[in-house]
């Protein structure tokens, strides 16, 4: 089911819906799309987690209050650890008639990491590891698949894998037994596990924990999906919009920090993005 998000954007939310509010350590997975005027994600101040933006089509600009800015396009990856806090905008950079399409994942941080300094890991599509074996292509955003490994380092142990499978192909992917894992289908359909659980495009299937991997098959049509796995933190989660902490008191302190421009938000009060101005 599509829903509105940001300014003029349409998203299909996998993790973060009432049926699956969170899936430790994952807070949200959105498949977003949009185009034309009035579309984007203007200035907002995440704290306490990491956002991962993976573009499938079109281009998106990014600008933050530390002076970091850039553009990511099809196949490009941005892994932003918000940590103690960052104010930024994410806006499309499209030609007339173009549309942007991508995924944004929110990965929770452990209490000990929630107030780290913000940092970025950005890879163009040419540097995101990719391998193809027996009709299965793996694009390794984080973790390892088909014998190749991503250079991305994550504070919360995470595997983020994009698979493209030809018709009548088969994948056996190892998953560490301690990780929670799920699949979100982008195109086509797949059969998951020994029981051949059927999963269509824009649907999510969570995997039984404690195993050592997952079996995925396609039938007479190709498919594209992402497999995400992460080590659960087992900590309380208190969330208010883009603030994700462990206690209500920490959320209250975050509001104070943001409003006063303190404790990581020193530049927030005097800053607004250039790219977000049309929607502010």
Backbone torsions as a table, in degrees:
resi	resn	phi	psi	omega
1	UNK	NA	125.8	177.2
2	UNK	-78.0	148.7	175.3
3	UNK	-143.8	160.3	178.9
4	UNK	-78.7	146.9	177.3
5	UNK	-155.7	148.7	-179.1
6	UNK	62.5	-137.5	178.4
7	UNK	-116.1	103.8	175.3
8	UNK	76.7	4.6	-179.9
9	UNK	-87.9	152.3	173.1
10	UNK	-116.2	132.8	-179.5
11	UNK	-129.7	149.0	166.8
12	UNK	-107.9	112.7	-173.2
13	UNK	-94.6	125.4	177.8
14	UNK	-92.8	-74.9	172.0
15	UNK	-85.4	138.9	-179.2
16	UNK	109.1	2.1	175.8
17	UNK	-89.3	163.3	178.2
18	UNK	-54.8	-33.8	-179.3
19	UNK	-71.8	-25.1	-179.1
20	UNK	-147.7	78.2	-171.1
21	UNK	-61.4	-41.2	174.3
22	UNK	-155.2	165.9	-179.2
23	UNK	-146.0	83.6	-170.7
24	UNK	-40.4	121.4	12.2
25	UNK	-97.1	13.1	-174.8
26	UNK	-89.9	134.4	-178.7
27	UNK	-100.5	-31.7	-174.4
28	UNK	-165.0	143.5	165.6
29	UNK	-135.6	119.6	178.1
30	UNK	-116.8	134.1	164.9
31	UNK	-97.6	112.4	-173.6
32	UNK	-110.1	154.4	177.0
33	UNK	-155.4	157.9	177.5
34	UNK	166.0	170.1	178.5
35	UNK	-169.1	171.2	179.1
36	UNK	81.3	-175.8	-179.1
37	UNK	-72.1	155.9	175.1
38	UNK	74.6	26.9	-177.2
39	UNK	-124.0	133.0	175.1
40	UNK	150.5	-172.3	-177.4
41	UNK	-128.7	86.9	-177.0
42	UNK	-68.9	-175.8	-167.6
43	UNK	-45.7	127.6	176.5
44	UNK	-152.4	155.2	-167.7
45	UNK	-118.0	74.2	-179.4
46	UNK	-65.0	145.7	172.6
47	UNK	-144.8	139.0	168.1
48	UNK	95.6	6.4	-178.1
49	UNK	-156.1	179.4	176.6
50	UNK	-115.1	141.2	173.5
51	UNK	-110.8	138.2	-179.3
52	UNK	-123.5	116.8	179.7
53	UNK	-109.0	124.9	-178.5
54	UNK	-127.2	114.9	-175.3
55	UNK	-87.8	135.9	176.2
56	UNK	-104.8	-31.7	178.2
57	UNK	-157.4	152.5	179.4
58	UNK	75.1	-176.8	-177.6
59	UNK	-128.8	148.5	176.7
60	UNK	-129.2	139.0	173.9
61	UNK	-96.6	154.9	177.2
62	UNK	-135.5	141.6	176.6
63	UNK	-149.8	135.0	179.5
64	UNK	-131.9	174.2	-173.9
65	UNK	-78.6	-0.5	173.7
66	UNK	-95.3	-0.7	-179.9
67	UNK	94.3	1.9	178.5
68	UNK	-80.2	132.5	176.0
69	UNK	-154.5	158.9	-179.6
70	UNK	174.5	-176.3	-178.0
71	UNK	-133.1	134.9	174.4
72	UNK	-118.5	143.0	-177.3
73	UNK	-124.3	-165.3	-173.6
74	UNK	-54.7	126.7	179.5
75	UNK	83.5	-7.7	-179.8
76	UNK	-79.6	158.4	-174.2
77	UNK	-132.6	135.7	168.8
78	UNK	-128.0	120.1	176.3
79	UNK	-109.8	104.6	-175.9
80	UNK	-108.8	116.5	173.7
81	UNK	-89.4	107.0	-177.5
82	UNK	-69.8	-35.5	178.2
83	UNK	53.6	-127.5	-174.1
84	UNK	-67.8	-14.4	174.0
85	UNK	139.9	143.1	177.9
86	UNK	-151.7	141.8	174.4
87	UNK	-108.1	126.6	-176.7
88	UNK	-150.5	168.3	175.2
89	UNK	-128.9	146.8	176.3
90	UNK	-129.3	115.8	-172.8
91	UNK	-135.4	146.1	-179.1
92	UNK	-69.1	151.6	173.7
93	UNK	-126.2	81.3	-168.8
94	UNK	-118.7	148.2	169.6
95	UNK	-81.8	158.1	178.7
96	UNK	-52.5	130.5	179.2
97	UNK	90.2	-13.1	179.0
98	UNK	-81.3	158.0	175.0
99	UNK	-130.4	149.4	174.6
100	UNK	-98.5	143.8	-179.1
101	UNK	-146.7	128.7	-179.8
102	UNK	-168.2	-173.0	178.8
103	UNK	-124.0	139.4	168.9
104	UNK	-125.7	126.8	-179.0
105	UNK	-113.9	137.4	171.9
106	UNK	-109.8	123.4	179.0
107	UNK	-113.4	124.5	-178.8
108	UNK	-68.6	153.5	174.3
109	UNK	-109.9	145.7	175.3
110	UNK	-64.1	157.0	-179.0
111	UNK	-51.7	-39.6	-177.6
112	UNK	-68.0	-16.7	-177.3
113	UNK	-110.6	-2.8	-173.6
114	UNK	-65.6	-24.7	-176.9
115	UNK	-111.6	26.1	174.1
116	UNK	-70.9	162.8	175.9
117	UNK	-66.5	140.8	177.1
118	UNK	-59.8	148.0	176.8
119	UNK	-154.0	159.3	-178.8
120	UNK	-121.9	145.2	163.9
121	UNK	-128.4	118.4	-175.6
122	UNK	-127.1	129.6	179.2
123	UNK	-128.3	126.8	169.5
124	UNK	-69.3	161.4	-176.9
125	UNK	-54.1	-35.1	-177.6
126	UNK	-66.0	-18.9	-179.1
127	UNK	-106.5	0.5	175.1
128	UNK	-84.3	118.0	-175.0
129	UNK	-57.1	140.5	-177.9
130	UNK	-144.3	140.0	176.5
131	UNK	-145.9	151.7	177.4
132	UNK	-130.0	128.1	177.4
133	UNK	-140.5	125.0	172.9
134	UNK	51.8	46.5	175.3
135	UNK	82.3	6.0	179.2
136	UNK	-118.8	122.8	175.0
137	UNK	-105.6	130.7	176.0
138	UNK	-112.8	128.4	172.6
139	UNK	-110.8	114.0	-167.7
140	UNK	-99.8	98.3	179.9
141	UNK	-76.6	-43.4	173.5
142	UNK	-149.9	145.9	-179.4
143	UNK	91.7	-147.2	-172.3
144	UNK	-146.2	143.4	174.3
145	UNK	-159.6	147.2	178.0
146	UNK	49.9	35.3	174.6
147	UNK	81.5	6.3	178.0
148	UNK	-120.9	154.4	-173.4
149	UNK	-130.7	143.3	177.8
150	UNK	-79.4	145.7	174.4
151	UNK	-79.1	-6.7	-177.1
152	UNK	-67.0	131.4	177.6
153	UNK	-104.3	131.7	-175.2
154	UNK	-121.6	136.6	177.1
155	UNK	-68.9	-36.7	172.6
156	UNK	-99.5	116.3	-176.7
157	UNK	-53.0	120.4	-171.1
158	UNK	-142.2	138.0	167.6
159	UNK	-111.9	129.5	179.8
160	UNK	-134.6	108.2	-170.7
161	UNK	-128.1	130.7	175.6
162	UNK	-107.2	119.4	-179.7
163	UNK	-110.7	138.0	172.4
164	UNK	-122.2	118.8	-173.4
165	UNK	-118.1	135.0	175.0
166	UNK	-75.2	164.5	177.9
167	UNK	-57.2	145.3	175.2
168	UNK	56.0	43.0	176.7
169	UNK	-115.4	170.4	-171.0
170	UNK	-140.6	138.7	178.9
171	UNK	-130.7	131.8	168.0
172	UNK	-118.1	110.5	-176.1
173	UNK	-113.5	125.4	177.4
174	UNK	-72.1	142.4	176.1
175	UNK	-135.2	126.2	177.2
176	UNK	-54.2	136.6	-172.9
177	UNK	-60.8	-26.8	-176.9
178	UNK	-81.7	-5.4	-174.4
179	UNK	-93.7	145.0	164.7
180	UNK	-82.7	139.8	-175.5
181	UNK	-140.1	149.9	174.2
182	UNK	-149.9	162.7	177.8
183	UNK	-121.2	138.1	172.5
184	UNK	-124.2	124.4	-175.2
185	UNK	-90.4	127.7	179.1
186	UNK	-91.5	-44.9	-178.8
187	UNK	-142.7	148.2	177.3
188	UNK	73.2	-153.3	179.5
189	UNK	-146.5	160.3	179.8
190	UNK	-138.8	162.1	172.2
191	UNK	-112.8	125.6	-171.4
192	UNK	-114.3	131.1	173.4
193	UNK	79.7	176.8	-179.7
194	UNK	-66.2	-24.3	179.3
195	UNK	-88.5	2.3	177.9
196	UNK	54.1	49.2	175.7
197	UNK	-62.8	123.3	-174.4
198	UNK	-84.2	133.7	179.7
199	UNK	-136.1	120.8	-177.9
200	UNK	-91.9	170.2	177.4
201	UNK	-55.8	141.0	177.9
202	UNK	69.0	23.5	175.6
203	UNK	-121.9	159.2	-175.9
204	UNK	-120.0	141.1	171.0
205	UNK	-128.7	125.9	175.2
206	UNK	-88.9	146.5	-175.3
207	UNK	-100.9	146.4	-179.8
208	UNK	-65.1	125.4	-178.1
209	UNK	-71.8	159.7	174.0
210	UNK	94.8	-8.0	177.1
211	UNK	-85.0	-173.0	-179.7
212	UNK	-112.6	4.9	179.5
213	UNK	168.6	-170.8	-178.1
214	UNK	-140.4	146.0	175.1
215	UNK	-107.3	129.2	178.5
216	UNK	-129.3	136.2	177.4
217	UNK	-128.3	151.2	166.2
218	UNK	-110.4	158.7	177.1
219	UNK	-102.5	-115.1	-172.0
220	UNK	-97.5	15.6	179.5
221	UNK	-141.3	152.6	177.7
222	UNK	-71.4	164.8	180.0
223	UNK	-147.4	156.0	175.8
224	UNK	-137.0	131.3	-178.9
225	UNK	-154.4	163.2	173.0
226	UNK	-113.4	142.2	174.7
227	UNK	-115.4	123.3	-179.8
228	UNK	-121.9	136.0	178.4
229	UNK	-141.5	140.4	-179.3
230	UNK	-151.5	151.4	177.6
231	UNK	-76.3	120.7	-179.1
232	UNK	-64.3	143.4	-178.8
233	UNK	-85.9	-29.7	179.4
234	UNK	65.5	31.9	-178.9
235	UNK	-118.2	157.1	175.4
236	UNK	-60.7	145.8	176.9
237	UNK	-122.4	120.6	173.2
238	UNK	-122.0	118.5	-174.1
239	UNK	-123.5	137.8	170.4
240	UNK	-137.4	102.5	-176.9
241	UNK	57.8	-124.7	-177.7
242	UNK	-87.7	12.2	177.3
243	UNK	-105.7	122.4	-179.1
244	UNK	-129.6	109.0	-177.8
245	UNK	-129.1	-166.8	-177.5
246	UNK	-103.5	-20.3	-178.1
247	UNK	-138.9	159.2	176.2
248	UNK	-62.8	-34.4	179.3
249	UNK	-63.5	-38.1	178.4
250	UNK	-68.2	-34.2	175.3
251	UNK	-65.8	-44.1	177.6
252	UNK	-60.1	-40.5	178.3
253	UNK	-65.7	-35.9	178.4
254	UNK	-64.5	-41.6	175.8
255	UNK	-59.9	-41.6	178.8
256	UNK	-65.4	-44.0	179.3
257	UNK	-59.2	-44.1	-177.7
258	UNK	-68.1	-44.0	-177.3
259	UNK	-69.8	-32.3	-178.5
260	UNK	-91.6	-12.8	-176.7
261	UNK	70.7	48.5	-178.2
262	UNK	-130.4	167.5	170.2
263	UNK	54.9	47.0	178.9
264	UNK	109.1	-20.0	-179.4
265	UNK	-105.5	27.1	-175.2
266	UNK	-58.0	-34.7	-176.7
267	UNK	-88.2	-3.6	-170.0
268	UNK	-67.6	-40.1	-170.5
269	UNK	-68.4	-31.3	-175.8
270	UNK	-100.8	7.0	-171.9
271	UNK	-117.2	141.6	165.2
272	UNK	-145.5	148.2	-175.6
273	UNK	-75.3	153.0	172.6
274	UNK	-76.3	-41.7	-174.0
275	UNK	-70.9	-24.9	-179.5
276	UNK	-88.6	-4.9	-175.4
277	UNK	-54.8	-41.3	-178.2
278	UNK	-59.8	-21.2	-177.4
279	UNK	-111.0	4.6	-178.7
280	UNK	-92.4	NA	NA
